[in-house]
Amino acid sequence: MVEKKYAALKTRITELLEEDSGQPVKVLAEKLGVNRTFLAGYLKALEDQGFVKVKKIGPAKVYFKEKRRKEVPK
């Protein structure tokens, strides 16, 4: 059950960043209705896995959806 919740959260984050790329944690947390500290850690994990990119703009970290390369079949 917990895995489904996290998968749904990852999907929703991806959708939000596709709609409006370059959002800070505070804005994403408000839109998702989750704790900002929790979301910052979750976004860090998604960044480590290559799902999102982060850019520091002033004091804020701004998140973008990582564009995945399509694998070329052999």
C-alpha positions, 0 to 999 in steps of 0.5 A, a space after each residue: 500500500 505504501 509503495 502505491 502511495 509513493 508511486 502515485 506521488 512520483 506520478 503527480 510530481 512528474 505531471 506538475 513539472 511537465 505542466 509547469 517546469 521549474 517549481 520550488 519545493 514550497 510550491 510543489 508541497 502546497 500543490 501536493 498537500 505534503 510536508 515540505 521537509 518530506 518532499 525535499 527528501 523525496 525529490 532528492 531521491 528522485 534526483 538521485 534516480 534521474 527522474 528530476 533535475 534541480 537548479 539552485 536559484 538564489 536560496 531556492 532549489 527549483 525542480 525540473 522534470 528530467 528528459 529521459 533519452 529513448 534507448 535505441 534498439 540494437 
